Amino acid sequence: MRDFLRRVFVTEFLPMSEVRTIKISLVMMFLLAMTAITVPFSFFLDYTLVFKIAVIGALFLFFGIIILLIRFGRQMAAIHFTIWYSILLTLFYTLGSTSLYAYLFFFITLVVIIFYQEIYVYVSYGTIVLLLGLYYTIFHQQGLLLATDIPGSIAVYSVFLALFYLVFLIQILLNEKVYTDLNYEWVRMNHVIEKYQDHILYYLDQIRKTEKGSAFYEDLDFQCAADELSAFIYEQFKADGRDITNVLDLYLYIHERGLERILEHDEFSIATKKIANRLSKYMLDQRTEMFSMIVNFHTKFRPSQPYKANRYLYDIDSLTEHTDEQIIALALMYRFLAHEIYDIDQWDEMHRVFTTEDLQALFDSPEAEMFFTPGQIGFFKDNQALFEEYLSRKEPK
């Protein structure tokens, strides 16, 4: 239970499958409590004893199926079963009673569906529950009306249920938009980070070659520490930690020979090639997940600039309101791009720069709208010849 509560409080760091499992577990606890309450309340419903026992037995059968689905990693199927469970429980109350308490079960079912925050699940099942609730409200008026109700109370019940559905529909749509925007931003930033890390990897290799140093994976201290650490971790799961040393030797061999050579070599077994392919994402001399983790960990301890309100605002309008300063910023940006080395040339040297055609295409691209307004881009196009004459990179004659 302590581990479960800890996972509940750190759900923002868990993968979506784990988050869904936690949500299903919480819904199951709620439904189990509702089922336990249903057993004594079923005596007041207008059903035969055999039918009551059959329905309650079916509910517990659904509960067991949900547990099996979670056990085998079928989270989405488990979500559907919990919603069917809620709808079945709602129908059991509403068809056996015409009271305000049965009407409240439509809200309970909607809350269960809302809790999952799945747009397609809410639109499909939520709409069904809404229609059932409106049907129940219109055709079971006598059970819902109280002595103190005013005329038009049924319309109020219907409108309140519909508004409840619409408000949370809008909320889920807004959440979906936020998640989509964050995902697009993550993909865009991942491409930017990947490019930076490619440059970091290149310059680190150039520095090593200039200083005539050996590769990091060839360092004996590193190999000894990796061997001891891997053996220790392996012993936590297996009896003998020495069995992992063969995998470590293969890991170092991949650095020396390259993954392609191992995969193409017929002397290596299929099992060895599979292990080598799995180890490839932990390479130290390539743009891999391991290299990204090392770089990110190293930069965590670098001091950063003090926070500024406009730190993450990149467009020129956010930096200055004066037109002359915006034009100067546009000129500085063009000059920077015209002289900045950004990629490896045909000789594998970091010497490639933007040509005038590249710069023109860059200012015509949608990405330019993140930095410049349409008026600023239009000013550049009107004066492009001046930009190229005085701000472009001059090739030596």
SULWO-V401678 format. One record per residue. N is the residue number from 1. SS is DSSP state (~ for helix, > for strand, _ for the rest). PSI is psi in degrees with one decimal (999 if undefined). D_CENTER is the distance of its C-alpha to the mean C-alpha in Angstrom with 2 decimals. Layout:
<<N | SS | PSI | D_CENTER> <N | SS | PSI | D_CENTER>>
This chain:
<<1 | _ | -38.2 | 26.39> <2 | ~ | -41.5 | 25.79> <3 | ~ | -38.5 | 22.92> <4 | ~ | -44.7 | 21.42> <5 | ~ | -36.2 | 21.78> <6 | ~ | -40.1 | 20.27> <7 | ~ | -33.2 | 17.06> <8 | ~ | -40.4 | 17.14> <9 | ~ | -12.9 | 17.44> <10 | _ | 32.1 | 14.60> <11 | ~ | -24.5 | 11.95> <12 | ~ | -15.2 | 9.62> <13 | ~ | 1.5 | 9.75> <14 | _ | 154.3 | 9.49> <15 | _ | 161.6 | 7.48> <16 | ~ | -36.1 | 7.30> <17 | ~ | -40.2 | 10.79> <18 | ~ | -39.4 | 12.20> <19 | ~ | -43.1 | 11.26> <20 | ~ | -38.8 | 12.92> <21 | ~ | -42.1 | 15.78> <22 | ~ | -43.6 | 16.43> <23 | ~ | -43.3 | 16.56> <24 | ~ | -40.9 | 18.89> <25 | ~ | -42.4 | 21.00> <26 | ~ | -41.3 | 21.51> <27 | ~ | -38.7 | 22.46> <28 | ~ | -38.9 | 24.80> <29 | ~ | -42.2 | 26.50> <30 | ~ | -44.9 | 27.11> <31 | ~ | -33.9 | 28.41> <32 | ~ | -39.9 | 30.59> <33 | ~ | -41.8 | 32.15> <34 | ~ | -37.3 | 32.77> <35 | ~ | -39.7 | 34.35> <36 | ~ | -36.3 | 36.54> <37 | ~ | -31.4 | 37.73> <38 | ~ | -32.9 | 38.34> <39 | ~ | -53.4 | 40.89> <40 | ~ | -32.1 | 43.53> <41 | ~ | -19.6 | 42.75> <42 | ~ | -21.2 | 43.25> <43 | ~ | -19.7 | 47.00> <44 | ~ | -0.3 | 47.06> <45 | _ | 154.9 | 45.48> <46 | _ | 62.6 | 47.70> <47 | _ | 160.2 | 47.06> <48 | _ | 160.3 | 49.24> <49 | ~ | -39.7 | 48.74> <50 | ~ | -42.7 | 47.84> <51 | ~ | -38.9 | 45.13> <52 | ~ | -45.0 | 43.64> <53 | ~ | -39.7 | 43.58> <54 | ~ | -42.9 | 42.02> <55 | ~ | -46.7 | 39.17> <56 | ~ | -38.4 | 38.41> <57 | ~ | -39.3 | 38.59> <58 | ~ | -36.4 | 36.14> <59 | ~ | -43.7 | 33.70> <60 | ~ | -31.5 | 33.94> <61 | ~ | -42.9 | 33.58> <62 | ~ | -41.2 | 30.30> <63 | ~ | -43.4 | 29.24> <64 | ~ | -38.3 | 30.12> <65 | ~ | -40.0 | 28.27> <66 | ~ | -42.1 | 25.03> <67 | ~ | -42.5 | 25.57> <68 | ~ | -39.5 | 26.18> <69 | ~ | -40.6 | 23.06> <70 | ~ | -39.3 | 20.92> <71 | ~ | -35.5 | 23.12> <72 | _ | 14.7 | 22.43> <73 | _ | 23.8 | 18.64> <74 | _ | 72.9 | 18.92> <75 | ~ | -44.2 | 16.61> <76 | ~ | -39.5 | 16.66> <77 | ~ | -38.6 | 20.41> <78 | ~ | -37.3 | 20.80> <79 | ~ | -44.7 | 19.19> <80 | ~ | -40.6 | 21.76> <81 | ~ | -38.3 | 24.51> <82 | ~ | -35.3 | 23.88> <83 | ~ | -42.3 | 24.11> <84 | ~ | -38.5 | 27.23> <85 | ~ | -47.4 | 28.53> <86 | ~ | -42.3 | 28.22> <87 | ~ | -41.6 | 29.87> <88 | ~ | -41.3 | 32.60> <89 | ~ | -38.7 | 33.26> <90 | ~ | -44.0 | 33.49> <91 | ~ | -35.5 | 35.91> <92 | ~ | -38.5 | 37.93> <93 | ~ | -43.8 | 38.55> <94 | ~ | -34.6 | 39.04> <95 | _ | -17.5 | 41.38> <96 | _ | 1.2 | 43.41> <97 | _ | 148.5 | 43.79> <98 | _ | 77.4 | 44.26> <99 | _ | 168.7 | 43.35> <100 | ~ | -29.6 | 41.00> <101 | ~ | -38.5 | 39.19> <102 | ~ | -36.8 | 38.27> <103 | ~ | -34.8 | 36.97> <104 | ~ | -21.2 | 34.55> <105 | ~ | -24.5 | 32.87> <106 | ~ | -37.8 | 31.29> <107 | ~ | -38.1 | 29.46> <108 | ~ | -43.5 | 28.49> <109 | ~ | -41.0 | 26.99> <110 | ~ | -37.4 | 25.09> <111 | ~ | -40.1 | 23.71> <112 | ~ | -43.9 | 22.50> <113 | ~ | -40.8 | 20.74> <114 | ~ | -35.4 | 19.29> <115 | ~ | -30.7 | 17.95> <116 | ~ | -23.5 | 15.41> <117 | _ | 40.2 | 13.97> <118 | _ | 117.6 | 13.79> <119 | ~ | -46.3 | 15.43> <120 | ~ | -36.8 | 17.42> <121 | ~ | -41.5 | 18.52> <122 | ~ | -42.8 | 19.73> <123 | ~ | -41.8 | 21.55> <124 | ~ | -62.0 | 23.30> <125 | ~ | -37.2 | 24.21> <126 | ~ | -39.2 | 24.45> <127 | ~ | -41.0 | 26.91> <128 | ~ | -45.4 | 28.94> <129 | ~ | -39.1 | 29.23> <130 | ~ | -45.7 | 30.23> <131 | ~ | -40.7 | 32.91> <132 | ~ | -40.4 | 34.19> <133 | ~ | -41.2 | 34.38> <134 | ~ | -40.5 | 36.30> <135 | ~ | -45.9 | 38.59> <136 | ~ | -40.5 | 39.29> <137 | ~ | -38.8 | 39.98> <138 | ~ | -40.5 | 42.39> <139 | ~ | 1.1 | 44.31> <140 | _ | 47.3 | 44.54> <141 | ~ | -38.3 | 45.75> <142 | ~ | -35.4 | 48.59> <143 | ~ | -25.1 | 46.45> <144 | ~ | -32.3 | 44.11> <145 | _ | 136.8 | 46.87> <146 | _ | 168.5 | 48.38> <147 | _ | -28.0 | 51.81> <148 | _ | 0.8 | 50.47> <149 | _ | 147.6 | 48.25> <150 | _ | 162.0 | 49.25> <151 | _ | 139.2 | 49.61> <152 | _ | 8.7 | 46.36> <153 | ~ | -34.1 | 44.29> <154 | ~ | -39.5 | 42.91> <155 | ~ | -37.6 | 41.57> <156 | ~ | -43.1 | 39.94> <157 | ~ | -43.8 | 38.30> <158 | ~ | -45.1 | 36.99> <159 | ~ | -38.9 | 35.76> <160 | ~ | -41.1 | 34.06> <161 | ~ | -42.3 | 32.16> <162 | ~ | -41.7 | 31.18> <163 | ~ | -39.2 | 30.07> <164 | ~ | -43.2 | 27.98> <165 | ~ | -46.6 | 26.17> <166 | ~ | -39.6 | 25.84> <167 | ~ | -45.0 | 24.64> <168 | ~ | -23.7 | 21.66> <169 | ~ | -44.6 | 21.03> <170 | ~ | -41.0 | 20.83> <171 | ~ | -41.6 | 18.59> <172 | ~ | -38.5 | 16.02> <173 | ~ | -41.2 | 16.38> <174 | ~ | -41.5 | 15.88> <175 | ~ | -39.8 | 12.68> <176 | ~ | -39.2 | 11.46> <177 | ~ | -41.2 | 12.75> <178 | ~ | -45.6 | 11.16> <179 | ~ | -39.3 | 7.54> <180 | ~ | -44.2 | 8.94> <181 | ~ | -41.9 | 10.71> <182 | ~ | -37.5 | 8.10> <183 | ~ | -42.9 | 6.37> <184 | ~ | -40.1 | 10.07> <185 | ~ | -39.5 | 10.94> <186 | ~ | -42.0 | 8.72> <187 | ~ | -43.7 | 10.32> <188 | ~ | -45.1 | 13.59> <189 | ~ | -31.3 | 13.67> <190 | ~ | -37.0 | 12.90> <191 | ~ | -40.0 | 15.95> <192 | ~ | -46.2 | 17.93> <193 | ~ | -38.4 | 17.32> <194 | ~ | -40.7 | 18.17> <195 | ~ | -42.7 | 21.36> <196 | ~ | -42.4 | 22.31> <197 | ~ | -30.2 | 21.93> <198 | ~ | -42.2 | 24.02> <199 | ~ | -41.2 | 26.65> <200 | ~ | -45.3 | 26.50> <201 | ~ | -40.7 | 27.03> <202 | ~ | -47.9 | 29.87> <203 | ~ | -35.8 | 31.63> <204 | ~ | -40.0 | 31.41> <205 | ~ | -37.4 | 33.05> <206 | ~ | -41.5 | 35.64> <207 | ~ | -42.7 | 36.48> <208 | ~ | -41.8 | 36.92> <209 | ~ | -38.2 | 39.21> <210 | ~ | -41.8 | 41.17> <211 | _ | 1.8 | 41.77> <212 | _ | 41.6 | 42.55> <213 | _ | 164.1 | 40.23> <214 | _ | 160.8 | 38.83> <215 | _ | 152.5 | 35.23> <216 | ~ | -38.5 | 33.27> <217 | ~ | -12.0 | 32.94> <218 | ~ | -7.7 | 36.76> <219 | _ | 129.3 | 37.38> <220 | ~ | -36.4 | 39.24> <221 | ~ | -41.0 | 37.92> <222 | ~ | -44.5 | 34.33> <223 | ~ | -39.4 | 35.33> <224 | ~ | -43.8 | 37.18> <225 | ~ | -40.6 | 34.37> <226 | ~ | -38.6 | 31.84> <227 | ~ | -46.3 | 34.42> <228 | ~ | -41.0 | 35.09> <229 | ~ | -44.2 | 31.48> <230 | ~ | -39.5 | 30.49> <231 | ~ | -40.1 | 33.65> <232 | ~ | -45.0 | 32.96> <233 | ~ | -39.8 | 29.42> <234 | ~ | -33.6 | 30.76> <235 | ~ | -18.2 | 33.56> <236 | _ | -19.1 | 31.22> <237 | _ | -27.7 | 30.46> <238 | _ | 173.6 | 33.58> <239 | _ | -42.6 | 37.27> <240 | _ | 120.6 | 38.01> <241 | ~ | -11.1 | 35.81> <242 | ~ | -18.1 | 37.95> <243 | ~ | -22.6 | 36.36> <244 | ~ | -14.1 | 33.24> <245 | ~ | -31.0 | 35.44> <246 | ~ | -38.4 | 35.69> <247 | ~ | -38.9 | 31.94> <248 | ~ | -40.5 | 32.20> <249 | ~ | -40.0 | 35.11> <250 | ~ | -37.7 | 33.16> <251 | ~ | -44.8 | 30.31> <252 | ~ | -33.4 | 32.96> <253 | ~ | -34.8 | 34.67> <254 | ~ | -38.9 | 31.59> <255 | ~ | -38.9 | 31.71> <256 | ~ | -40.6 | 35.40> <257 | ~ | -25.0 | 35.59> <258 | _ | 146.6 | 32.20> <259 | ~ | -39.1 | 29.98> <260 | ~ | -40.0 | 31.56> <261 | ~ | -36.8 | 35.01> <262 | ~ | -43.1 | 34.09> <263 | ~ | -30.7 | 32.44> <264 | ~ | -12.7 | 35.46> <265 | _ | 129.1 | 38.06> <266 | _ | -17.7 | 39.80> <267 | _ | -20.6 | 41.03> <268 | _ | 141.4 | 37.62> <269 | _ | 165.7 | 36.74> <270 | ~ | -39.4 | 33.78> <271 | ~ | -41.0 | 32.40> <272 | ~ | -40.4 | 32.76> <273 | ~ | -36.8 | 30.98> <274 | ~ | -43.0 | 28.01> <275 | ~ | -41.5 | 27.85> <276 | ~ | -40.3 | 28.28> <277 | ~ | -37.3 | 25.43> <278 | ~ | -31.9 | 23.11> <279 | ~ | -14.5 | 24.52> <280 | ~ | -28.1 | 23.99> <281 | ~ | 0.6 | 20.50> <282 | ~ | 19.7 | 22.29> <283 | _ | 147.7 | 24.94> <284 | _ | -16.0 | 26.22> <285 | _ | 19.1 | 27.90> <286 | _ | 167.9 | 25.18> <287 | _ | 87.6 | 21.83> <288 | _ | 177.1 | 19.83> <289 | ~ | -37.2 | 17.10> <290 | ~ | -45.0 | 20.07> <291 | ~ | -40.6 | 21.44> <292 | ~ | -41.8 | 18.23> <293 | ~ | -41.1 | 18.14> <294 | ~ | -45.7 | 21.85> <295 | ~ | -44.9 | 21.72> <296 | ~ | -40.0 | 18.94> <297 | ~ | -39.8 | 20.92> <298 | ~ | -40.6 | 24.11> <299 | ~ | -16.1 | 23.03> <300 | _ | -27.9 | 21.97> <301 | _ | 10.9 | 25.72> <302 | _ | 133.3 | 26.80> <303 | _ | 139.1 | 28.13> <304 | _ | 166.4 | 26.45> <305 | _ | 151.0 | 28.23> <306 | _ | 152.5 | 28.79> <307 | _ | 138.1 | 26.48> <308 | _ | 147.2 | 27.54> <309 | _ | -32.3 | 26.62> <310 | _ | 26.4 | 26.30> <311 | _ | -37.3 | 24.57> <312 | _ | 20.6 | 21.54> <313 | _ | 118.9 | 23.64> <314 | _ | -17.8 | 24.58> <315 | _ | 149.6 | 26.80> <316 | ~ | -34.3 | 30.53> <317 | ~ | -29.7 | 31.26> <318 | ~ | -16.5 | 29.30> <319 | ~ | -33.0 | 31.39> <320 | _ | 149.1 | 34.81> <321 | _ | -9.8 | 36.57> <322 | _ | 133.0 | 39.67> <323 | ~ | -41.5 | 40.10> <324 | ~ | -37.9 | 42.05> <325 | ~ | -33.4 | 39.39> <326 | ~ | -38.9 | 36.71> <327 | ~ | -40.7 | 38.95> <328 | ~ | -42.2 | 39.43> <329 | ~ | -39.3 | 35.69> <330 | ~ | -42.0 | 35.33> <331 | ~ | -41.4 | 38.17> <332 | ~ | -39.3 | 36.72> <333 | ~ | -42.6 | 33.36> <334 | ~ | -44.2 | 35.30> <335 | ~ | -40.0 | 37.47> <336 | ~ | -47.3 | 34.59> <337 | ~ | -33.0 | 32.87> <338 | ~ | -21.4 | 36.26> <339 | ~ | -11.2 | 36.94> <340 | _ | 131.4 | 33.60> <341 | > | 128.1 | 33.11> <342 | > | -7.7 | 29.69> <343 | > | 176.0 | 29.92> <344 | _ | 134.8 | 32.16> <345 | _ | -169.9 | 35.28> <346 | _ | -13.6 | 37.16> <347 | _ | 17.6 | 38.71> <348 | _ | 33.1 | 35.41> <349 | _ | 146.3 | 36.21> <350 | _ | 77.0 | 34.10> <351 | _ | -1.6 | 36.43> <352 | > | 133.7 | 34.74> <353 | > | 168.3 | 34.75> <354 | _ | 134.2 | 34.18> <355 | _ | 172.8 | 37.16> <356 | ~ | -34.4 | 38.40> <357 | ~ | -37.9 | 37.00> <358 | ~ | -41.6 | 33.56> <359 | ~ | -39.9 | 33.74> <360 | ~ | -42.7 | 34.92> <361 | ~ | -34.7 | 32.06> <362 | ~ | -41.0 | 29.60> <363 | ~ | -19.8 | 31.15> <364 | ~ | -9.9 | 31.05> <365 | _ | 158.2 | 27.33> <366 | ~ | -26.7 | 24.74> <367 | ~ | -27.1 | 23.24> <368 | ~ | -25.4 | 26.60> <369 | ~ | -15.3 | 26.05> <370 | ~ | -21.5 | 23.54> <371 | _ | -33.5 | 26.59> <372 | _ | 151.6 | 29.68> <373 | _ | 163.5 | 31.03> <374 | ~ | -33.8 | 32.83> <375 | ~ | -40.2 | 36.10> <376 | ~ | -39.1 | 35.35> <377 | ~ | -39.4 | 34.37> <378 | ~ | -37.5 | 37.57> <379 | ~ | -39.9 | 39.57> <380 | ~ | -43.3 | 38.34> <381 | ~ | -35.9 | 39.37> <382 | ~ | -27.9 | 42.74> <383 | _ | 28.8 | 43.43> <384 | ~ | -36.9 | 41.71> <385 | ~ | -38.4 | 45.04> <386 | ~ | -39.7 | 45.53> <387 | ~ | -45.2 | 42.08> <388 | ~ | -33.9 | 42.82> <389 | ~ | -42.2 | 46.33> <390 | ~ | -16.6 | 45.73> <391 | ~ | -11.1 | 42.10> <392 | _ | 163.8 | 41.30> <393 | _ | 130.1 | 41.65> <394 | _ | 121.0 | 45.28> <395 | _ | 137.5 | 45.94> <396 | _ | 138.1 | 48.90> <397 | _ | 999 | 52.06>>
